Amino acid sequence: MENLLRPLIVVGGSVVLTLVIGWATDFLLRKADARHHETPLWGLLRRGRIPYMLVLFAALLRGSYDEAELLPSRADSVGRTLTLVLIGSAAWLVIRIAAAIVETSYSRYASARAHRDPARVRRVRTQVTLIMRVVSAIVGVVAVATMLLTFPAFRAAGASLLASAGILGIVAGVAAQSTLSNMFAGFQIAFGDMVRIGDTVVVDGEWGTVEEITLTYLTVHTWDERRITMPVSYFTSKPFENWSRGTPQMTGIVFWHLDHSAPVEAMREKLRDILRECPAWDGRAYNLSVTDSTPSTIQVRALVTAKDADDIWTVRVAVREQMIGWLADEHPYALPRVNTADAILPPSRNGNGNGNGNGNGHRPSQDGVPAQQRRYHGNHSSGRPER
């Protein structure tokens, strides 16, 4: 009877004690979260309740397993398994606590400076994300190394592994050269403020928003819902456009190719009216000018402003669409067209004001009579050439 009750008491007591302590801790965290609305720390700490309970259960059961006298022939294997569970859950708990602290610090910073300096907030967000990935990687490596050291074979081989660490490091560095370059490029991007999460960039002709930055790759979310994944080393070795660098304010350009008779002054007034009705225009500036001309058209350029890249796109398409519609309704002659009229030849250069008396562009002959009239009788109704 004692052999049956002892394992039940040890295992059952560990489970019950774990549930009671875990419930009490979660209750205190919920109370603290309800009392302190200004900080999300307590609510974020509740995300670690599962690894916290695993740590409690593994620690209680590991400490009392010898008293249970359950499977004495397998005591070493069970004890090592519980130790591995304890190390893994402890590493998980450390990552959750670190994430809660870092996220709380970022939330306070963002709420204080979101309206004054959004670019700075995006920069801090990028740095915080990469720091958390580094912390998670370090904790994971330490946890795996600690697990391996629980096996006697790895402890015995530790000296030889340390002795050959230099050679292995060189070989690993050569083999993982591209990976290491991307990793260092990730740190350079995070702390060099080259590109941040949320920035609007143009990469290889693709316009989009930076959605994710890791130590090795960067994801750009394009306007048509595609995701472009690129190595971070690209952004440290090749030029790219960052429309959110510095201030997010932008100036956009709209072009029209119109007929030479286009009412440019009326177009300036219409541009002003369109922008006043466009919510995306920030009211800073606008302009309309004729920037080029060809034998058949003129090029009219409008400059408009907006507070960021998204709004400048909205302003440009609105101005382009409404201006073309207005020209088609009010000034259709201003739209480009193919000219099929007869060519008008220049007057003669003999000094006679009326072009040698004809003024119709016909080439005169030596005797002053147009060549066309010399080829026909005076009575043009016959239509026969003169012999």
C-alpha positions in Angstrom: 0.0 0.0 0.0 2.8 2.3 0.8 4.5 1.6 -2.5 1.4 2.7 -4.2 0.5 5.8 -2.2 4.0 7.2 -2.2 4.2 7.7 -6.0 0.7 9.1 -6.1 1.4 11.5 -3.3 4.7 12.7 -4.9 3.4 13.1 -8.4 -0.1 14.2 -7.5 1.3 16.7 -4.9 3.6 18.1 -7.5 0.8 18.6 -10.0 -1.6 20.1 -7.4 1.1 22.4 -6.0 2.0 23.5 -9.5 -1.6 24.3 -10.4 -2.2 26.2 -7.1 1.0 28.3 -7.4 0.4 28.9 -11.1 -3.2 30.0 -10.5 -2.2 32.3 -7.6 0.5 33.9 -9.7 -1.8 34.4 -12.6 -4.4 35.9 -10.3 -1.9 38.4 -8.9 -0.8 39.4 -12.5 -4.4 39.9 -13.6 -5.0 42.1 -10.5 -1.9 44.1 -11.2 -2.8 44.5 -14.9 -6.3 45.8 -14.0 -4.9 48.3 -11.5 -2.1 49.6 -13.7 -3.6 50.5 -17.1 -0.7 52.7 -18.0 1.7 49.8 -18.5 1.2 46.5 -20.4 3.9 44.8 -18.4 1.7 42.7 -16.2 -0.5 41.6 -19.1 2.5 40.6 -21.1 4.0 38.6 -18.2 0.9 36.4 -18.2 2.0 35.0 -21.6 4.7 33.2 -19.7 2.3 31.2 -17.4 2.8 28.0 -19.4 6.6 27.9 -19.2 6.3 29.1 -15.6 4.1 26.1 -14.6 6.4 23.8 -16.5 9.4 25.1 -14.5 7.5 24.6 -11.2 6.3 21.1 -12.1 9.7 19.9 -13.3 11.5 21.4 -10.3 9.1 19.9 -7.8 9.0 16.5 -9.4 12.8 16.5 -9.9 13.4 17.3 -6.2 10.9 14.7 -4.9 11.3 11.9 -7.4 13.9 10.1 -5.3 11.3 9.9 -2.5 8.7 8.4 -4.8 10.8 5.3 -5.4 9.1 4.9 -8.8 10.9 2.9 -11.4 14.2 2.7 -9.4 16.0 1.0 -12.4 15.1 4.0 -14.6 15.9 6.7 -12.0 18.8 8.1 -13.9 16.9 8.4 -17.2 13.9 9.9 -15.6 15.9 12.3 -13.6 17.9 13.4 -16.7 14.6 13.8 -18.7 13.2 16.0 -15.9 16.4 18.1 -15.9 16.1 18.6 -19.7 12.5 19.7 -19.3 13.5 22.1 -16.5 16.3 23.7 -18.6 14.1 24.0 -21.7 11.1 25.5 -19.8 13.4 27.9 -17.9 14.9 29.1 -21.2 11.4 29.6 -22.6 10.4 31.5 -19.5 13.4 33.8 -19.7 12.6 34.6 -23.3 9.0 35.4 -22.4 10.0 37.7 -19.5 12.6 39.5 -21.7 10.1 40.0 -24.4 7.6 41.4 -21.9 10.1 43.9 -20.5 11.4 45.0 -24.0 7.8 45.3 -25.4 6.8 47.4 -22.4 9.7 49.8 -22.8 9.0 50.2 -26.5 5.3 50.8 -25.8 6.1 53.6 -23.4 8.6 55.2 -25.8 6.2 54.9 -28.8 3.3 56.4 -26.9 5.4 59.3 -25.8 6.9 60.1 -29.2 4.5 58.7 -31.8 3.1 62.1 -32.7 6.4 64.1 -32.6 8.8 61.8 -34.3 7.3 58.7 -36.1 10.5 58.0 -37.9 12.4 57.6 -34.6 9.7 55.3 -33.3 10.1 53.0 -36.4 13.8 53.0 -35.9 13.5 51.9 -32.2 11.0 49.3 -33.2 13.4 47.8 -35.7 16.2 47.8 -33.1 13.9 46.2 -30.5 12.9 43.5 -32.9 16.4 42.5 -33.8 17.6 42.7 -30.1 14.8 40.3 -29.1 15.9 37.9 -31.9 19.5 38.0 -30.7 18.4 37.5 -27.1 16.3 34.5 -28.1 19.1 33.0 -30.1 21.6 33.4 -27.2 19.2 31.9 -24.6 18.5 29.0 -27.0 22.1 28.3 -27.6 22.9 28.4 -23.9 20.0 26.1 -23.1 21.0 23.6 -25.7 24.6 23.7 -24.5 23.5 23.2 -20.9 21.3 20.2 -21.9 24.3 18.6 -23.7 26.5 19.0 -20.6 24.1 16.8 -18.6 25.3 13.8 -20.6 28.6 12.4 -19.3 29.8 11.6 -22.8 29.7 15.3 -23.8 31.5 16.3 -20.6 34.3 13.9 -21.3 34.6 15.2 -24.8 34.5 18.8 -23.7 38.3 19.2 -23.5 38.9 17.9 -27.0 36.0 20.1 -28.4 37.5 23.2 -26.8 40.9 22.3 -28.1 39.6 22.1 -31.7 37.3 25.1 -31.3 39.7 27.4 -33.2 39.9 25.1 -36.3 36.1 24.5 -36.2 35.5 28.2 -35.9 37.6 28.9 -39.0 35.9 26.1 -41.0 32.4 27.3 -39.9 33.3 30.9 -40.7 34.3 30.0 -44.3 31.3 27.7 -44.8 28.8 30.3 -43.4 30.4 33.4 -45.0 27.2 34.6 -46.6 25.2 33.9 -43.5 27.6 35.8 -41.3 27.7 38.7 -43.7 23.9 38.9 -43.7 24.0 38.8 -39.9 26.4 41.6 -39.6 24.4 43.5 -42.2 21.3 43.1 -40.0 23.1 44.7 -37.1 24.3 47.5 -39.4 20.7 48.1 -40.6 19.3 48.1 -37.1 21.8 50.5 -35.5 22.8 52.4 -38.6 19.3 53.7 -39.2 19.4 52.7 -42.9 16.0 51.2 -43.2 13.2 50.6 -40.6 10.1 48.6 -40.2 7.3 50.6 -41.8 9.5 52.5 -44.2 8.4 53.0 -47.8 11.1 51.8 -50.1 11.7 51.2 -53.9 13.9 48.1 -54.4 14.6 46.7 -57.9 11.8 48.9 -59.3 9.3 47.5 -56.8 7.5 49.9 -54.5 6.4 48.7 -51.1 6.6 48.9 -47.3 9.2 47.1 -45.1 7.2 44.6 -43.2 9.8 42.5 -41.4 13.5 42.7 -40.6 15.5 39.7 -39.3 19.2 39.1 -38.9 19.5 37.5 -42.3 16.6 38.7 -44.5 14.1 41.6 -45.0 10.5 41.4 -46.3 9.0 44.1 -48.4 5.2 44.2 -48.7 4.3 45.6 -52.1 1.2 47.6 -53.0 -0.3 44.6 -54.8 -0.1 42.4 -51.7 3.0 40.6 -52.7 6.0 39.9 -50.3 9.5 40.3 -51.6 12.1 38.6 -49.4 15.7 39.9 -49.9 18.9 39.3 -48.0 19.8 42.2 -45.7 23.2 42.4 -47.3 21.5 43.9 -50.4 20.7 47.0 -48.5 24.3 47.5 -47.4 25.9 46.9 -50.8 23.4 48.4 -53.3 21.6 51.7 -53.6 17.8 51.8 -52.9 15.2 54.4 -52.4 13.9 55.1 -48.9 10.9 57.5 -49.1 10.5 57.6 -45.3 14.1 58.6 -44.6 14.1 61.8 -42.6 10.7 63.5 -42.8 8.0 61.5 -44.6 6.7 64.5 -46.5 6.9 64.1 -50.3 6.4 66.0 -53.5 4.7 64.2 -56.4 4.7 64.9 -60.2 1.9 64.5 -62.6 2.5 64.8 -66.4 0.0 65.5 -69.3 0.8 65.6 -73.0 -1.7 68.1 -74.5 -2.2 70.2 -77.6 -0.5 73.5 -78.1 -3.8 75.3 -77.6 -4.3 73.9 -74.1 -5.5 76.6 -71.6 -2.6 76.5 -69.2 -3.8 79.3 -66.9 -7.2 77.7 -66.6 -5.5 74.4 -65.7 -3.6 76.2 -62.9 -6.9 77.4 -61.4 -8.5 73.9 -61.9 -5.5 72.3 -60.1 -6.0 74.6 -57.2 -9.7 73.6 -57.0 -8.9 69.9 -57.2 -6.4 70.1 -54.4 -8.7 72.0 -52.2 -11.2 69.2 -52.5 -8.6 66.4 -52.0 -8.2 65.4 -48.3 -4.8 63.8 -48.9 -3.2 67.1 -50.0 -1.3 68.6 -47.1 -1.7 72.2 -48.3 2.1 73.0 -48.4 2.5 73.7 -52.1 1.4 73.1 -55.7 2.5 74.3 -59.1 1.8 73.8 -62.8 4.2 74.5 -65.7 4.9 73.7 -69.3 8.1 71.8 -69.2 8.6 70.6 -72.8 7.2 70.8 -76.3 7.2 68.7 -79.4 6.0 69.4 -82.9 2.6 67.9 -82.0 2.1 68.3 -78.2 3.3 70.2 -75.1 4.2 68.6 -71.8 2.5 70.0 -68.8 3.8 69.2 -65.3 2.0 69.6 -62.0 3.8 69.4 -58.6 1.8 68.5 -55.5 2.7 67.7 -51.9 1.5 65.3 -49.2 2.5 64.2 -45.8 3.7 60.7 -46.7 4.1 58.3 -49.6 0.6 56.8 -49.4 -1.1 60.2 -49.5 1.1 61.4 -52.4 -0.1 58.5 -54.5 -3.7 59.4 -53.7 -3.1 63.0 -54.6 -1.4 62.2 -57.9 -4.1 59.8 -59.2 -6.9 62.2 -58.2 -5.2 65.2 -59.9 -4.5 63.2 -63.1 -8.0 61.7 -63.3 -10.0 64.9 -62.6 -7.9 67.1 -64.8 -8.3 64.8 -67.8 -12.0 64.6 -67.2 -12.3 68.4 -66.9 -10.3 68.9 -70.1 -12.5 66.4 -72.0 -15.7 68.1 -70.9 -14.7 71.8 -71.0 -11.7 72.0 -73.3 -11.7 69.0 -75.7 -9.5 70.9 -78.2 -6.7 70.7 -75.6 -6.4 67.0 -75.8 -3.7 65.6 -78.2 -4.8 64.8 -81.7 -3.4 63.9 -85.1 -3.3 66.9 -87.4 -4.5 66.0 -91.0 -4.7 69.6 -92.4 -2.8 70.6 -95.6 0.6 72.0 -95.2 1.0 75.8 -95.7 4.1 76.6 -97.6 6.1 79.7 -96.7 5.8 82.8 -99.0 8.4 83.5 -101.7 11.5 85.6 -100.9 11.4 87.9 -104.0 10.4 90.9 -101.9 6.9 91.1 -103.3 4.5 91.3 -100.4 1.8 89.1 -101.9 4.2 86.3 -102.9 4.4 87.4 -106.6 0.7 88.1 -106.9 -0.8 84.7 -106.2 -0.5 84.2 -102.4 -1.6 80.7 -102.7 1.7 78.9 -102.2 2.1 77.9 -105.9 5.6 78.0 -107.3 5.7 80.8 -110.0 7.4 80.3 -113.3 9.9 82.5 -115.1 7.3 84.6 -116.8 5.3 85.2 -113.6 2.5 82.7 -114.4 2.1 79.8 -112.0 3.3 76.5 -113.3 -0.1 74.9 -112.7 -1.8 77.5 -114.9 0.7 77.1 -117.6 -0.1 73.4 -117.8 -3.8 74.0 -118.4 -6.0 76.1 -120.8 -7.6 79.2 -119.5 -10.9 77.4 -119.5 -10.4 74.9 -116.6 -13.6 73.1 -117.4 -12.1 71.2 -120.2 -9.6 69.6 -117.9 -7.2 68.8 -120.8 -3.6 69.9 -120.7 -2.4 72.4 -123.3 -0.5 71.0 -126.2 
